[in-house]
Amino acid sequence: MAINNAVNAGFPFNQIAVQVFTSSGTYTPTSGMRYCIVECVGGGGGSGAVPDTTAPSAVASSAGGGGGYCRKTFNSTQVTSATVNIGSAGTGGISPNGNGGNGGNTTFIASPSSITLTASGGSGGSSNTAQTALGFNGVGGGGGGGASGGDVNIAGQKASDGSYTIVSTSPFFISASGSVGGSSMLGKGGAWKAPGSSNYASASGFGAGAGSNVSFNQAASAGGNGTQGIVIITEFLT
């Protein structure tokens, strides 16, 4: 890209270094850094809890959204240090009816340029206490986080909308499609927790939203956790 050629004029690089932040701290450039590419991902949202259900009733919560992503190229005069804040993972809603927590915002604040990158966290999913004895019940997923300040800014994925339909009560039969967690650029959203299952298919990577609960004839269940954000800095050195 043209910006890279301008940054490197007279300073051909011959080494590459990578600094990764999974907790908040201060970025200090590696000696000889001429320019760097900074990538930020916000935290993923948690999913909502569900209350006790007794057949032939059922209930479903919604999943968490994925964290936003931004990327920017800096030269050595724009960043001699930076404050890094890592977005926390959204926590699962507390049973029986807690909403999922929002993912935290990830920021990179460069000094002396004061350029700020922000990758916002995904929204937490909602609890749902509207048990349905027969028929359809829909549930909307949590929204994805935004991003700003980068050369590239990409919103996190919204969690899918889930639904379940109780087809008959005698015998009891449910057709379910839960809310799947939103993915980020560096993480995969969790699958929904099927009725009768004891475990989630957990969100993976960074900035991914947790999958939802779908429950019938079961005890109250807490929501799942999203995954935290990250900052990756690729440095080009002489």
C-alpha positions in Angstrom: 0.0 0.0 0.0 1.1 3.6 -0.6 1.2 4.3 3.2 3.7 1.6 3.7 6.0 2.9 1.0 5.9 6.3 2.5 6.6 5.1 6.0 9.5 2.9 4.8 11.2 5.6 2.6 14.9 5.4 3.6 14.2 2.8 6.3 13.9 -0.6 4.7 12.9 -3.1 7.4 14.5 -6.5 7.9 12.7 -7.9 10.9 9.1 -8.4 12.1 8.0 -8.6 15.7 4.6 -9.3 17.2 3.3 -8.1 20.6 0.0 -9.6 21.8 -2.1 -8.1 24.6 -4.7 -10.3 26.3 -4.8 -8.1 29.4 -4.7 -4.3 29.7 -1.3 -2.6 29.8 1.1 -0.2 28.1 2.5 -0.8 24.6 6.2 0.1 24.2 7.5 -0.3 20.7 10.3 -2.7 20.1 13.6 -1.0 19.4 13.9 -0.1 15.7 10.2 -0.1 15.0 9.5 2.0 11.9 5.8 1.2 11.5 3.3 -1.2 13.0 -0.2 -2.6 12.3 -2.5 -2.6 15.3 -5.6 -4.9 15.4 -8.2 -4.7 18.1 -11.2 -6.9 18.9 -13.9 -6.2 21.5 -15.3 -8.7 24.0 -18.1 -11.0 23.1 -21.5 -10.8 24.8 -22.9 -13.4 27.2 -26.2 -15.2 26.8 -29.3 -15.0 28.9 -30.5 -17.4 31.6 -33.8 -19.4 31.5 -36.1 -20.3 34.4 -37.6 -23.6 35.5 -39.8 -25.2 32.9 -42.4 -27.9 33.3 -43.6 -30.0 30.3 -45.4 -29.2 28.2 -44.0 -25.7 28.4 -40.7 -24.5 26.9 -38.5 -21.4 27.0 -35.5 -20.0 25.2 -33.0 -17.2 25.9 -31.0 -15.2 23.3 -27.3 -15.4 22.5 -24.6 -12.7 22.8 -23.2 -10.7 19.9 -19.7 -10.7 18.6 -17.1 -7.9 19.3 -16.1 -5.3 16.7 -12.7 -5.2 14.9 -10.5 -2.4 13.8 -7.1 -2.2 12.2 -4.7 0.7 11.6 -1.2 1.3 10.4 1.0 3.7 12.5 4.4 5.1 11.8 7.1 5.5 14.5 6.3 9.2 15.0 2.6 8.6 15.7 3.1 6.0 18.5 6.0 6.0 20.9 3.8 4.4 23.5 0.1 3.5 23.9 -2.4 2.6 26.5 -4.1 -0.7 25.8 -7.4 -1.7 27.4 -8.8 -5.2 26.7 -12.5 -5.7 26.6 -13.8 -8.2 29.0 -15.9 -11.2 28.1 -19.6 -10.7 28.6 -20.8 -13.0 31.5 -23.8 -15.3 31.3 -27.0 -14.3 32.8 -27.6 -15.5 36.4 -30.5 -18.0 36.7 -33.4 -18.0 36.7 -33.9 -14.8 34.7 -30.7 -12.7 34.4 -29.7 -11.1 31.1 -26.3 -11.8 29.6 -23.6 -9.2 30.2 -22.2 -7.0 27.4 -18.7 -7.6 26.2 -16.2 -4.8 27.1 -14.7 -2.3 24.7 -11.1 -2.8 23.6 -9.1 0.5 23.0 -5.7 1.4 21.8 -4.7 5.0 22.6 -1.6 6.1 20.9 0.9 8.7 22.2 1.9 11.4 21.1 -0.7 11.4 18.3 -3.7 10.7 20.5 -5.2 8.5 17.8 -7.6 6.1 19.4 -8.8 2.8 18.1 -12.0 1.4 19.7 -13.5 -2.1 19.1 -16.8 -2.2 21.0 -18.0 -5.3 22.8 -21.0 -7.3 21.6 -24.4 -6.9 23.4 -25.5 -9.5 25.9 -28.5 -11.8 25.1 -31.7 -11.5 27.0 -33.4 -13.9 29.4 -36.9 -15.1 28.4 -39.5 -16.0 30.9 -42.4 -16.3 28.5 -43.0 -20.0 28.6 -45.1 -21.4 25.7 -47.4 -24.4 26.0 -48.2 -24.8 22.3 -47.1 -22.9 19.2 -44.2 -20.6 18.2 -42.0 -18.4 20.3 -39.2 -16.3 18.7 -36.1 -14.8 20.4 -33.8 -12.1 19.0 -30.0 -12.4 19.3 -27.7 -9.7 20.8 -26.2 -7.1 18.5 -22.6 -7.0 17.3 -20.2 -4.4 18.6 -19.0 -1.5 16.4 -15.5 -0.2 15.7 -13.9 3.2 15.0 -10.6 4.9 14.5 -9.1 2.3 12.2 -8.1 2.3 8.5 -10.5 -0.7 8.5 -13.5 -0.9 10.9 -15.7 -4.0 10.9 -18.8 -4.6 13.2 -19.1 -7.8 15.1 -21.7 -10.3 14.0 -25.2 -10.1 15.5 -26.2 -13.3 17.2 -28.8 -15.2 15.2 -32.4 -15.1 16.0 -33.6 -18.3 17.7 -37.0 -19.9 17.9 -38.8 -23.0 19.1 -42.1 -24.5 18.2 -44.0 -26.9 20.4 -45.7 -29.1 17.8 -47.7 -31.2 20.1 -48.2 -31.7 23.9 -49.4 -35.4 23.8 -46.9 -36.8 23.0 -44.7 -33.8 23.8 -42.6 -32.7 20.8 -40.5 -29.6 20.4 -38.8 -28.3 17.3 -36.1 -25.9 18.3 -33.5 -23.7 16.7 -31.7 -21.7 19.4 -29.9 -18.4 19.1 -26.2 -18.9 18.0 -23.6 -16.5 19.4 -22.2 -13.8 17.1 -18.7 -14.3 15.7 -15.9 -11.7 15.5 -13.0 -11.5 13.1 -10.9 -13.6 15.5 -13.5 -15.8 17.3 -16.4 -18.1 16.6 -19.8 -17.7 18.3 -21.0 -20.5 20.6 -23.8 -22.9 19.5 -27.1 -22.9 21.4 -27.6 -25.3 24.3 -30.1 -27.9 23.2 -32.9 -29.1 25.5 -31.6 -31.8 27.8 -27.9 -31.0 27.1 -25.7 -30.2 30.2 -23.1 -28.2 28.3 -22.7 -25.4 25.9 -20.7 -25.5 22.7 -18.5 -22.7 24.0 -17.6 -19.6 22.2 -14.0 -19.8 21.0 -11.2 -17.5 20.1 -11.5 -13.8 20.9 -14.6 -11.5 20.9 -17.1 -14.3 20.3 -20.7 -14.3 21.7 -22.1 -17.2 23.8 -24.8 -19.4 22.5 -28.3 -19.4 24.0 -30.4 -21.8 26.2 -33.4 -23.7 25.0 -35.1 -25.5 27.8 -38.2 -27.6 28.6 -39.0 -29.7 31.6 -35.7 -28.6 33.2 -34.4 -26.7 36.2 -33.4 -23.0 35.8 -30.1 -22.6 33.9 -27.5 -19.8 33.7 -26.4 -18.3 30.5 -23.0 -18.8 28.9 -20.0 -16.5 28.8 -18.6 -14.8 25.7 -14.8 -14.5 25.1 -12.6 -11.6 25.8 -11.0 -9.1 23.4 -7.4 -8.9 22.2 -4.9 -6.4 20.7 -2.3 -7.7 18.2 0.5 -5.4 17.1 2.7 -6.4 14.2 5.9 -4.4 14.1 8.3 -3.8 11.2 11.8 -3.1 12.3 15.2 -2.1 11.0 
